[in-house]
Amino acid sequence: MPAEVSLPRTDAATPSAPVKRAWLLRLAIIIAAAWWVALVALALFTANPVVVSRAQIAASDAVVTAKISHDKIDTVTVERVWTGDVPEAEITVVNLRNAPLSQKDGLYILPLMKLGGDYRLTMLPRQEAPPIIYPATPDALDQLRHLVRETHPEPRK
């Protein structure tokens, strides 16, 4: 008489191996998707932050927030003087056309040096890159506020 073969007992309450694997696969897919979403969110909200140069602000005769219009490429309208003696009016910035603009028209932070009756954007020693200006974002303005206090201690009204 042939030997009897006994099969392992399975209870209905215990999931089988394929069901366990499917559940683990779903969990892994959910975790991977959540990780991917988190990385995309970080890239969107923290990419290319504006960092205002302390050395450039310290070397400047004046720092202003000004509106730049592409209609008048070398002329800006000063909206706020952070430090220095600059009129809150239209001024000429002779090397502004060399600075890369992140948007066509807008409000920018301009570190300036006096050049006769006009101004030029502050360039640091051995700087070979074009002059640097900063979009007047809330974060950049907050950095500027702290840098002006550190590098130009005279009070500004």
C-alpha positions in Angstrom: 0.0 0.0 0.0 1.4 3.4 -0.9 2.5 5.7 1.8 0.1 8.5 2.7 1.2 12.0 2.0 0.2 14.6 4.5 -0.3 18.1 3.4 0.4 21.0 5.7 -2.6 22.4 7.4 -3.6 25.9 6.6 -6.0 27.9 8.7 -8.3 30.4 7.1 -7.0 33.0 9.6 -3.4 32.7 8.5 -2.6 34.4 5.2 -0.7 32.4 2.6 2.8 33.4 1.4 1.6 35.0 -1.9 -0.9 37.2 0.1 1.9 38.3 2.5 4.2 39.1 -0.5 1.5 41.2 -2.2 0.9 43.1 1.0 4.7 43.8 1.4 5.0 44.8 -2.2 2.1 47.3 -1.8 3.7 48.7 1.4 7.1 49.1 -0.4 5.4 50.9 -3.3 3.6 53.3 -0.9 6.8 54.1 0.9 8.7 54.6 -2.3 6.0 56.9 -3.7 5.9 58.9 -0.4 9.7 59.3 -0.6 9.6 60.4 -4.2 6.9 63.0 -3.4 9.0 64.3 -0.5 12.0 64.7 -2.7 10.1 66.5 -5.4 8.6 68.9 -2.7 12.1 69.6 -1.4 13.4 70.3 -4.9 10.5 72.7 -5.7 10.5 74.6 -2.4 14.3 74.8 -1.6 16.0 74.9 -5.0 18.2 77.8 -5.8 17.8 79.9 -2.7 19.0 83.5 -2.9 22.1 84.1 -0.8 23.1 87.7 -0.4 26.9 88.2 -0.5 28.2 89.7 2.8 31.5 90.8 1.1 29.6 92.6 -1.7 27.3 94.4 0.8 30.3 95.4 3.0 32.2 96.8 0.0 29.3 98.9 -1.3 28.9 102.6 -0.9 25.2 102.2 -0.9 22.6 99.4 -1.0 19.1 100.1 -2.4 16.0 98.2 -3.4 15.1 99.4 -6.9 12.6 98.7 -9.6 14.2 97.6 -12.9 12.4 98.1 -16.2 13.7 96.7 -19.5 12.4 99.8 -21.2 15.3 101.8 -19.6 18.1 99.3 -19.2 20.6 101.5 -17.3 18.0 103.4 -15.2 16.4 102.2 -12.1 13.8 103.7 -9.7 15.0 103.5 -6.1 12.2 102.5 -3.8 14.3 102.1 -0.6 17.7 103.1 0.5 19.2 100.6 3.0 22.5 102.4 3.4 24.4 105.2 1.7 23.5 108.5 0.2 21.3 107.7 -2.8 18.2 109.7 -3.8 14.9 107.9 -3.8 14.4 108.7 -7.5 15.5 107.4 -10.9 19.3 106.9 -11.0 21.7 105.5 -13.6 23.6 102.3 -13.0 26.2 102.1 -15.7 26.9 98.3 -15.6 23.4 97.1 -15.0 23.1 95.7 -18.5 25.8 93.2 -17.6 23.9 91.7 -14.6 21.8 88.7 -15.3 18.1 89.4 -14.4 16.0 86.6 -13.1 12.8 88.3 -14.3 12.1 90.9 -16.9 10.8 93.7 -14.7 10.9 93.6 -11.0 12.2 94.7 -7.7 15.9 94.0 -7.0 18.5 94.6 -4.3 21.4 96.6 -5.8 24.7 96.9 -4.1 26.2 100.2 -5.5 29.4 102.1 -5.8 29.5 105.8 -6.6 30.9 106.6 -10.0 30.9 110.4 -10.6 27.3 111.4 -10.7 26.1 107.9 -11.5 26.5 104.5 -9.9 27.8 101.1 -10.8 27.0 97.7 -9.3 29.6 96.6 -6.7 32.2 94.2 -8.0 34.5 92.3 -5.7 38.3 92.2 -6.2 39.2 89.4 -8.7 35.5 88.9 -9.6 35.4 87.8 -13.2 31.7 87.0 -13.3 29.1 89.6 -14.2 27.9 91.9 -11.4 25.5 90.3 -9.0 22.1 91.6 -8.1 19.4 89.9 -6.0 15.6 89.6 -6.5 13.9 91.4 -3.6 12.3 88.3 -2.1 11.2 88.3 1.5 14.1 85.9 2.4 16.7 88.1 0.5 15.4 91.2 2.2 15.7 89.6 5.6 19.3 88.6 4.9 20.0 92.1 3.7 18.5 93.6 6.9 20.9 91.6 9.0 23.9 92.2 6.7 23.4 96.0 6.6 23.3 96.0 10.5 26.6 94.1 10.6 28.5 95.9 7.8 27.1 99.5 7.9 26.3 100.2 11.5 25.2 103.8 11.0 21.4 104.1 11.7 19.1 104.6 8.6 15.8 106.3 9.0 
